[in-house]
């Protein structure tokens, strides 16, 4: 039987919720909306729900608004039905419900992230450990110690052992056979990058070699190295090498496709830094494209690097991308509506409410507190005294009547400018909430079991805008 979902909401959101759910058409689940009897859905409390909610028979799951502040486990135990938080905005329900009424499962992936510390020889052991832990926390699976040409790395052996002692997987990346040997003897898990000439180094150590062509762009020499490793029966990873745009990029894509055709079962690695680092474009989009290519070709390893300031979140971007691509591939679907982490500058659904929705909300307001929203036509601000729309936040100030109220004026100025930025970029705006920049600027983790603390204006005035 189809799963039966119950959506709890308040008066103001009921019509919008019904419209969004009805717009899903035929679904793999049935649904029912219950108005819990409060004006704003986010203001429902655990006590109100327990007192007022009469669940229909055979309910399988109850979906609460994302901004609900309360303990879901207590509600689950009380009603003996699972209670879960949905998205913050009604407009995001289709993505949240996914393809079978469940949020997308992003717990799985099949891609290993190597994170290179490019200046490893210049760092102390303490500095290396701190950098490595930050990379691991961001999602890196292997810490790659990048050795520099004509630069001594006297602490290489100690660095490998120290990282291993912390439970981290380690690779050593060097053009020097001697440095690779030192890294292997110290216990490195991977060696980057060996050719058919230098591969014998790996025969005497358990470290997994990453093989590259001995001549740039030459798959034949890569093939000979692969054959040597296979004959010796050692594990290895092959890297046909991704080149920068205008320096062989298109041809290098062809090499990866051809490598997968020739060797359908071997492990491959792609170094994405030649695109993310060497292209003046937001790295999240570049990463998504390369992760999609890896997903299609079964490339299970990527080597990332962060040197340019614009790639500061490259590990986090690769981590989101590998999970999204895995889930989309498993679903046989496009990589859309799985996670907003790579939508950093623009949003696919920038407006949480339509013009009609905003007009209905404005008509229902009975107090003097200002509500701020955005829509296709600009920034909306309204209360019981009026409703104004503008595309420039400064145009709205003369009509607000807060010239003699510094705290209130500051609050409205900050919110209106945030709303203007969101409107101009095509981003989602929600009053009293920070703008969402995906993994480019992670938000502080919120405790959804407690009501939000008073904001600056509330503390100053004893009330909060938007409630």
N, C-alpha and C positions, 0 to 999 in steps of 0.2 A: 504494500500500500504506500501511497505517496506520503512523504513527511508533511506534517501539519504544523505550520509556523504561526505564531501569534505575535503581532507587533503592537507594543505599547506606545502611546503617544499622548499629546495634549490637544487642546482645542485648536490652536493656531496651525499646527502642522498636519492635522487629520486630512484635510482635503488634498494637500500636496502629496502626502504619503499614499493615499488611495490612487492618485493620478500616476505616480511612479510605479507602484506595484501593478496596476491595471495595464500599464504600458509594457510590462514584461511579456504579455501574451501568454501562450501556453507554457507552463513551467512543470518541472519535475516535482514540485511541491505545491500543496494548497496553503492558503493563507487567510488570516483574519486580522482585522485592525480593532483594537480596543482603546477607546479614549478613557484614560484613567481619571479624568475630571480635574486636571490642572490646566492653566492657560498655556504655559510654556513647558514643553516636554522635559527639558533638562532639569526642571525644578521639582520633578516628582521625587519623593523620598522612599526609603525602604518601608517606613511605617505606613505611608499612603498606599503603596502597592499591596502590602499585606492586608490592609483594612478594606480596600475597595475592589481588588481584582477577583473576579470570578472566572476562572479559566474554563474554556469549553472542554468537553470530554475529549479524550484522546489527543490532547495537545502534546506535540513532541519537543517543541523548543520555543522559548520566548525571547524575542529580540527587543532589547532596550535601546534608546538613543545613545549615541557614543559619548555624549557629555553627561550621562547619568552618573551621579556620584553616590556610590553605595556598594555594599558587599554582595557580589553575585552569588557566592557560595551559600550565604545564608538564605537568599531567596530560593535557590535551587533546592536546599534542604526543606524549606518551609512548604513549597508547593510540589516537591518531588518531580519536578520537571526542570531540565537545564535552562538557565537564564544566561544570555550572552549579550555583550555590547555590540551594537552595530556601528556604522560609521557616524562621524559627527554630523554630517549633512545628509538629508533625505536624498539629494541628487546622486549620492555615491552608493546608494543601495544596490543597484544592478551589479556593480563591480564587486561589492562585498559578498553578494549572494552567489557569485560565480556561476558555474554551469549546472550545479545540482543543489542550490540552496545553501552551500557552505562557502565560507571564506576560502580563497586560494591557499593551498598548502605550499608554503615557501621554505619548509624545513629541509628540503632535499636539493642536492646538486651533484654534479659529477665532474666538477672542474677544480683542479688544484691550483692555488694562487701562489706563485713565487714572488716575493717582494724584495727587490734589490736595494741594498744600502750602498749607494754608489760611492760614497766617500769613506767606506769602512776603514781603510788604512789610516785615516786621519783622526779616528775616534779612539777614546780610551775604552777599556773593557766596560766600565760603568756606563759610558755613553752608548756603546753598542747594545748593551742589555736594555737600556731604557728605550732606545729607538726600536729594537726588535720587539719588545713587549707591546709598544704602541701599534706596530704593524700587525702583530698577532691579534690584538684586541679589535683591530679594524676588519679582520677577516683573513689575513694572510695565513697560509698553511706551511710555507717554507720560507725561512729567512735566508736571503741570498747575499753573501758577502762579496761585494764587487771589488776586485783588485784593480789598481790603477797602473797604467803603463809607466815604467821607469820610476815607480814609487815603491819604496820598501814597505813591507807589511810585517814587521817583526813580531807583532802580537797575533798573527794569524792562527797559529796552533792553539794558543790560549783562548782566543775568541771563539773558535769552534767548540772547544771543550766547555767553555762557560755557557754558551747558548744551549748546548746539549744538556748540560746540568739543569737548566731551567725547563727542560721538557720540550724544547723547540726543535723542529726539523731544520737542518741547515744545508745550504748549498754553497759551494765556492765557485766563483765566476772569474776566470783569469785566462789570459793568453800565455801565461808562463807555466810550463810543465812542472817546474819546481814548486811553484805555489800550489798547483793542483795536487801534487804529491804530498806536500805538507798538510793540506786540508784533508786529504783522504786518510792519511795516517792518524790525524787527530779525531777522526770519526765522522767526517762530513757524510751526509746522506746522498748528496747529488754533486756531480762535477759538471760545470758549464765552462766552455763548450769544447768537446773533443772532436777531432777529425779522424780520418782513416790513418793518418800518420801518428797521432797522439793517443789513439784508443788503447794501445797496449798498456798504458798506465792503469786503466780500469781492471785489467785482468788480475792484478795482484791485490785489489781492495774491494770491499763490498759496496762501495759507493756506486750509485746508479749514474752512468754517464749520459749527458745530453749531447747528441751527435749533430754536427752541422757539416755542410759541404766544405771540403778543403779549398775549393775555388768558389768564390761568391756566385750564387745562382746555379751551381752545377749539381743537378740531382744525381748524376751518375756517380760522382765521388761520395755523395751522401749514401747512395745505394751500396757502394762497396763497404762503407763503414757499417751499415746495417747488417750486411752479409757476414762481416767479420764477427760482430757481436752475437749474431744468431748461431754461428758455428761454435763459438765458445760457450754458448748457453747462458749468457749473462743478461740480466734485465737492462733495458736502455730506453731512452726517449729520443725521438728524432725531431729536429727543428729545421725546416726548409728555409727559415729566416724571412720575416716580413720587412720589406724595405719602405723608406719614406716616400711620400708623394713626390713625383717628378724625378725620383731616383730609383725607379724600378718597382714602384708600388703595384701596378697592375700585373706585371709579370710575376711578382712574388705571390700574389693571390693565386695565379695560375699554378705556381709550384705547389702550393698547399693542396689544391684540388687534385693535381696530378699525383702528389705523394699519397694521398688517401686512396686514389684509384690503384696505384701500384702496390701499396702495402695496406690492405684494408683492415688489418688487425693490430698494427703496431701503435704504440703510444706516440702522440705528437705533442709538440709544444709550440706556442706562438708568443713571441715577444711583442707586446702591444705598445710599448713605449715609443717605437719609431713613428707611430701615428698620434698617440695622445700627447706626447711631449713636443713633437716637431710640427704640429698643426695648430694654428691660432683659431681654435674652435672649442666650444665648451666640451670638455672631455667626456661628459656623461653620454652624449649622443654618439661620439666616436666609439666609446666602450660598448655601448649597446649593439652597434653594428658589428663590431668584431666578435662580441660574445655570440651574436646570432650566427655568424659564419662558423665559429667554433662548434656551436650546437649542431649545425647541419652536417659538419664534417667529422664530428666525433673527436674533436681536439680537446683532450682532457687536462691540459696544462697551459697556463699563461704566465709569462714573466712580465711583471709590472715594475715601473720605475717612477719616482717622483723627484724631479729636479726643478722643473718650471713651476712657479707658484700657482698657475692655473690648473695644475693636476693634484692639488693638495689632498683631494678626497678620492684619489684613484683606486685605492684598495676597497673602500666602501662601495664605490661605483661598480667595480668588478664583482664584488660579493653580491650586490643586488642583482646585477645583470645575469650572473650564472644561475641564480635561483629562479628568476623570472623565465629565462630561456628553458630551463629544465621543466618547469611546470607547464609552460605553453606547449612544449614538445610532447610531454606526456598526455596533454589534453587534445593534441592535434589541432591547436588553436594559434591564432596570432598572439604575439606578446603584448596584449593590451588588457588593461583593467586588472593587472595582477599586483602592481605595487607602484606608488608614485615617486619612488626614490630617485629616478633618473629624469623626472620632469622637474627641473630645477628653476628655469627661467619662466616657462609658460606652463599652464595647466590645460588638460584636455577639456575639463568642464569648469571654466573660470567663474561661473555664476551659480550660486547655490539656489537662487530663486529667480523666477521669471518676472517680467514687468507686472503681469497680472497678480502674481503672488505678493509682490511688494505693495501694490496698490491695495490689496485686501488687508495686508498687515497694517498698513498705515491707517486705513479706515477704522480699524478695530482698536487702535491705541487710545487710551483714555487718560494718560498721565503726561507729565511734562518732560520725562526722561527721553533723551535723544536716542533713536535707533539709526545705525548707519549700515547701509548695504550697497553693493555695486551690481550693475546690470549693463547690458549692451550700450545703453545711452549715457552712462556715467555714474557718478556718486550720488546716492540718495541719502538724505538725512530727514527724519521726520519725528514728530511727537504729536500730542493732541492739539497743538497750536498751528501746525502746518507741515508741509512736505515740499522740500526743495531738491532740485537736481542740478548738478554742474559737472564739468569735466576738469575743472581747476579748483582745488580745495580752497584757495584764497577767495574765490568768488562767493563762497558760502558763509564766510565769517561774519560779514556785516548783518546778516539776518538772524544770527543765533542769540543775540542779546546777552552775551557773557563778557562784555567789555570790563565790567567791574568785579569779575569773579576769576581771579588768576588761576586757581587750581582747575576750575572747570574749563577755562579757555585753553590751558595747556593740554588737558586730556583730550578735548575735542580736536585741537590742532594736530596732536600726535596721531590720533585715530584717522582723521581725514586725510592726512598726508600718506599714511599707510594705505588707506583705501585708494588714493590716487595712484600710488605706485603699482598696487595690484591691478587696478583697472587698465593702466597704460601698458602693463606687461601681459595682460591676459592671465592673471593669477587669481586664485580663490582668496576672497577676503572674508573674515569673520570677526565681528567686533569683539574687542578685548582678548583676541587670540593672536599670537605671532604669525606672520606670514610663513608659509611652509616652503622651504627651499630644497626639499628632498634630502639626499644625503650630503648635499653641499654645505648645509648648516643644520646639523641635527638639533631638534628641539629637546629641552630638558625633559626627562621622564616625569610624567605627571602621575600623581597618586589618584586614581579614579575611584577610590573608596571613600574619599573625603571631599567635602565641598571646597571649592577654590577659595583661597584667602582673599581678603579685601584688596582691591587695587588702590593705587595712589589717590584717586579721586574719592573713592569710597571712604578711605581713612580720613581724608580731609573734610568731607562733607557729610559723612554718615549715611551715604547712599551710593549706589552703583549705577552707572549708565547702562541701559539696555535691558534692565530687569523690569 
